[in-house]
């Protein structure tokens, strides 16, 4: 059966037109080289090389075959180099979905470090609500995700951060005088809640349902920065995750612990079970977990 070694042996002879030099190029003995050429010709059922005591030359079939073999070997070597670059994280693409609050806070520095360490990797980051993140991951539209989710038969979840829900209110609000407030104290407050479908809104709805609470929701922004702007303008108070607040802190806004109950959430790196990550995607996963 003809293999890559037969093709390289033939290409070496065709290039050098000298069996001894071709054998040296292949780092094999001349008899071994001759055996490879003979096996190739037997397989092809045609003479490829004409050899006599004075010279070595290609037959017409050999010349035409050499053009094809040379192209095949170039393509093979190029593909091998691309594979090495992919393995060594010098080429490739990583697609990640993450909660907007994480993109604007704890993940921003990690993403900057990844781009610095792997400048040749194309990095795509989609800031999405929790439900859309899970859909993108399950549909294999992204390689990994960072969100509020638990281990499941389909999803592997690796915890990298715990945060909690806190209350944001204007500094001149009566609530700002407290070190902590309860959910029931929010009942009569104009509440700025994140939009339906976001993980924060899902947690808020879980608290109200479990504790028979009714909240006065007046605005439903999709972005944390928008919610904080509303609070600063005096449009109400907001319940937001602590992980997304520090980089977006606005003067005149107080952050207060929210209790009874205190709601914490596990933020994990999410990947699909049964699907291996590319070297580049796994490198980003490890950077986030660090």
C-alpha positions as CSV (number, residue, x, y, z in Angstrom):
1,X,0.0,0.0,0.0
2,X,1.4,3.4,-1.0
3,X,1.9,5.9,1.8
4,X,3.4,9.3,2.5
5,X,6.9,7.8,2.7
6,X,6.6,6.5,-0.9
7,X,5.6,9.9,-2.2
8,X,8.4,11.7,-0.4
9,X,10.9,9.2,-1.7
10,X,9.7,9.7,-5.3
11,X,9.7,13.5,-4.8
12,X,13.3,13.4,-3.5
13,X,14.5,11.4,-6.6
14,X,12.6,13.6,-8.9
15,X,14.1,16.7,-7.3
16,X,17.7,15.4,-7.2
17,X,17.7,13.1,-10.2
18,X,20.3,11.1,-8.2
19,X,19.6,8.2,-5.9
20,X,22.4,8.7,-3.5
21,X,21.6,12.4,-3.0
22,X,17.9,11.6,-2.7
23,X,18.7,8.9,-0.1
24,X,20.7,11.4,1.9
25,X,17.9,13.9,1.7
26,X,15.5,11.2,3.0
27,X,18.0,10.1,5.7
28,X,17.7,6.4,4.5
29,X,20.0,4.0,2.7
30,X,20.0,3.9,-1.1
31,X,18.7,0.3,-1.2
32,X,15.8,1.3,1.0
33,X,15.1,4.3,-1.3
34,X,15.2,2.0,-4.3
35,X,12.8,-0.4,-2.6
36,X,10.3,2.4,-2.0
37,X,10.4,3.5,-5.7
38,X,10.0,0.0,-6.8
39,X,6.9,-0.5,-4.6
40,X,5.4,2.8,-5.9
41,X,5.9,1.7,-9.5
42,X,4.5,-1.7,-8.8
43,X,1.4,-0.1,-7.2
44,X,1.0,2.3,-10.1
45,X,1.7,-0.4,-12.7
46,X,3.8,2.1,-14.7
47,X,7.5,3.1,-14.8
48,X,8.1,6.5,-13.2
49,X,11.9,6.7,-13.2
50,X,14.4,5.7,-15.9
51,X,17.8,4.9,-14.5
52,X,21.0,3.8,-16.2
53,X,24.7,3.9,-15.4
54,X,25.0,7.5,-16.4
55,X,21.9,9.4,-15.3
56,X,18.5,9.3,-13.7
57,X,15.5,10.9,-15.4
58,X,11.7,10.8,-15.1
59,X,9.5,9.1,-17.6
60,X,6.6,11.1,-19.1
61,X,4.3,9.5,-16.5
62,X,6.9,10.3,-13.8
63,X,7.0,14.0,-14.8
64,X,3.2,14.3,-14.8
65,X,3.0,12.4,-11.5
66,X,5.7,14.5,-9.9
67,X,3.7,17.7,-10.5
68,X,0.7,16.2,-8.6
69,X,2.9,14.7,-5.8
70,X,4.7,17.9,-5.3
71,X,1.4,19.8,-4.9
72,X,0.1,17.1,-2.5
73,X,3.2,17.2,-0.3
74,X,3.0,21.0,-0.2
75,X,-0.6,20.9,0.8
76,X,0.1,18.2,3.4
77,X,3.0,20.1,4.9
78,X,1.0,23.4,4.9
79,X,-2.0,21.6,6.6
80,X,0.4,20.2,9.2
81,X,1.9,23.6,9.9
82,X,-1.6,25.0,10.4
83,X,-2.4,22.2,12.8
84,X,0.7,22.9,14.8
85,X,-0.2,26.6,15.0
86,X,-3.7,25.7,16.1
87,X,-2.3,23.4,18.8
88,X,0.2,26.0,19.9
89,X,-2.6,28.6,20.0
90,X,-1.1,30.7,17.2
91,X,-4.3,30.6,15.1
92,X,-7.9,29.9,15.6
93,X,-11.1,31.5,17.0
94,X,-12.8,31.5,20.3
95,X,-16.5,32.4,20.8
96,X,-17.8,33.1,24.3
97,X,-21.1,34.2,25.7
98,X,-21.3,36.0,29.0
99,X,-23.7,38.0,31.2
100,X,-23.4,41.8,30.4
101,X,-22.6,42.5,34.1
102,X,-19.6,40.1,33.9
103,X,-18.4,41.5,30.6
104,X,-18.3,45.0,32.1
105,X,-16.6,44.0,35.3
106,X,-14.7,40.8,36.2
107,X,-14.2,39.4,32.7
108,X,-12.9,42.6,31.1
109,X,-9.4,42.3,32.5
110,X,-9.3,38.5,31.7
111,X,-10.3,39.2,28.1
112,X,-7.6,41.9,27.8
113,X,-5.0,39.5,29.2
114,X,-6.1,36.7,26.8
115,X,-5.8,39.1,23.8
116,X,-2.4,40.2,24.9
117,X,-1.1,36.6,25.4
118,X,-2.7,35.2,22.2
119,X,-2.8,38.1,19.7
120,X,-3.4,35.8,16.7
121,X,-6.6,34.3,18.1
122,X,-9.8,35.8,16.9
123,X,-11.9,36.4,20.1
124,X,-15.7,36.9,19.8
125,X,-17.6,37.8,23.0
126,X,-21.4,38.0,23.1
127,X,-23.0,39.8,26.1
128,X,-26.4,38.1,26.4
129,X,-29.1,37.5,29.0
130,X,-29.0,34.2,30.8
131,X,-31.6,32.4,28.7
132,X,-29.9,33.4,25.4
133,X,-26.6,32.3,26.8
134,X,-27.8,28.8,27.4
135,X,-29.5,28.7,24.0
136,X,-26.3,29.8,22.3
137,X,-24.2,27.2,24.2
138,X,-26.6,24.3,23.6
139,X,-26.8,25.2,19.9
140,X,-23.0,25.2,19.8
141,X,-23.0,28.8,18.6
142,X,-20.3,29.5,21.2
143,X,-17.5,27.4,22.6
144,X,-18.0,28.4,26.3
145,X,-20.0,30.7,28.4
146,X,-20.0,32.5,31.7
147,X,-23.4,32.6,33.5
148,X,-25.5,31.7,36.4
149,X,-26.2,28.0,35.9
150,X,-25.8,24.7,37.6
151,X,-24.4,21.3,36.5
152,X,-26.7,19.4,34.3
153,X,-26.6,16.3,32.1
154,X,-25.7,18.5,29.1
155,X,-23.7,21.3,30.8
156,X,-20.5,21.2,32.7
157,X,-20.3,24.1,35.2
158,X,-17.1,25.2,36.8
159,X,-17.6,27.8,39.6
160,X,-15.3,30.8,39.4
161,X,-17.3,33.5,41.2
162,X,-20.0,34.1,43.8
163,X,-21.9,37.3,44.0
164,X,-25.1,38.5,45.6
165,X,-27.9,40.8,44.9
166,X,-27.7,44.3,46.5
167,X,-29.8,47.4,46.6
168,X,-28.7,50.6,44.8
169,X,-30.4,53.8,45.8
170,X,-29.6,57.6,45.6
171,X,-27.3,58.7,48.4
172,X,-30.0,61.1,49.7
173,X,-32.7,58.3,49.9
174,X,-33.8,57.4,53.4
175,X,-32.7,53.8,52.6
176,X,-29.1,55.0,52.2
177,X,-28.9,55.4,56.0
178,X,-29.2,51.6,56.5
179,X,-26.3,49.1,56.3
180,X,-28.8,46.5,55.1
181,X,-32.4,46.4,54.1
182,X,-35.0,43.6,53.7
183,X,-37.0,42.7,50.6
184,X,-40.2,43.7,52.4
185,X,-38.8,47.2,52.8
186,X,-38.8,47.5,49.0
187,X,-42.5,46.9,48.7
188,X,-43.4,50.6,48.4
189,X,-40.3,51.7,46.6
190,X,-40.3,52.5,42.8
191,X,-38.1,49.5,41.8
192,X,-35.9,49.5,38.7
193,X,-35.7,45.8,37.8
194,X,-33.6,44.2,35.1
195,X,-35.6,43.1,32.0
196,X,-37.4,39.8,31.9
197,X,-35.2,36.9,30.8
198,X,-32.1,38.3,32.6
199,X,-30.7,36.2,35.4
200,X,-31.2,39.0,37.9
201,X,-34.8,39.3,37.0
202,X,-35.3,35.6,37.3
203,X,-33.8,35.7,40.9
204,X,-36.0,38.6,41.8
205,X,-39.1,36.8,40.6
206,X,-38.1,33.8,42.6
207,X,-37.8,35.8,45.8
208,X,-41.2,37.5,45.3
209,X,-42.9,34.2,44.5
210,X,-41.4,32.4,47.5
211,X,-42.1,35.1,50.0
212,X,-45.5,36.4,48.7
213,X,-44.1,39.8,47.9
214,X,-45.4,42.4,45.5
215,X,-42.9,44.9,44.2
216,X,-43.6,48.2,42.4
217,X,-41.5,47.8,39.2
218,X,-41.4,51.0,37.3
219,X,-38.5,50.5,34.8
220,X,-37.0,47.4,33.2
221,X,-33.6,48.2,31.6
222,X,-31.5,45.5,29.9
223,X,-28.2,47.0,30.8
224,X,-26.8,47.5,34.4
225,X,-25.3,50.8,33.3
226,X,-28.8,52.0,32.3
227,X,-30.2,50.9,35.7
228,X,-27.5,52.7,37.5
229,X,-28.2,55.8,35.4
230,X,-31.8,55.6,36.4
231,X,-31.0,55.4,40.1
232,X,-28.6,58.3,39.8
233,X,-31.4,60.4,38.2
234,X,-33.7,59.6,41.1
235,X,-36.1,57.4,39.2
236,X,-36.1,54.7,41.8
237,X,-34.0,52.0,43.5
238,X,-32.5,49.0,41.8
239,X,-31.6,45.4,42.7
240,X,-28.4,44.5,40.9
241,X,-25.6,41.9,41.3
242,X,-22.5,43.1,43.2
243,X,-20.2,41.6,40.5
244,X,-21.2,44.2,38.0
245,X,-21.1,47.3,40.2
246,X,-17.6,48.4,41.0
247,X,-16.3,49.3,37.5
248,X,-19.6,51.2,36.8
249,X,-19.9,53.0,40.2
250,X,-21.5,56.4,39.9
251,X,-21.1,59.2,42.5
252,X,-24.3,59.8,44.4
253,X,-25.4,56.1,44.5
254,X,-25.3,54.0,47.6
255,X,-24.9,50.2,47.6
256,X,-26.7,48.4,50.5
257,X,-26.8,44.8,51.5
258,X,-30.1,43.1,50.7
259,X,-31.3,40.5,53.2
260,X,-34.2,38.3,54.3
261,X,-33.4,36.5,52.1
262,X,-29.9,37.2,51.0
263,X,-29.6,36.0,47.4
264,X,-26.3,34.8,46.2
265,X,-25.6,33.2,42.8
266,X,-22.8,31.0,41.5
267,X,-21.2,32.2,38.3
268,X,-19.6,29.4,36.4
269,X,-17.7,28.7,33.2
270,X,-20.1,26.6,31.2
271,X,-19.1,24.1,28.5
272,X,-21.0,21.3,26.7
273,X,-20.4,17.8,27.9
274,X,-19.0,15.5,25.3
275,X,-17.5,18.3,23.2
276,X,-13.8,19.0,23.6
277,X,-12.6,22.6,23.6
278,X,-10.0,23.8,21.1
279,X,-6.6,24.7,22.6
280,X,-7.4,28.4,22.4
281,X,-10.9,28.0,24.0
282,X,-9.4,25.9,26.8
283,X,-6.7,28.5,27.4
284,X,-9.4,31.2,27.9
285,X,-11.3,28.8,30.2
286,X,-8.3,28.3,32.4
287,X,-7.6,32.1,32.5
288,X,-11.1,32.8,33.7
289,X,-10.9,30.1,36.4
290,X,-7.6,31.4,37.6
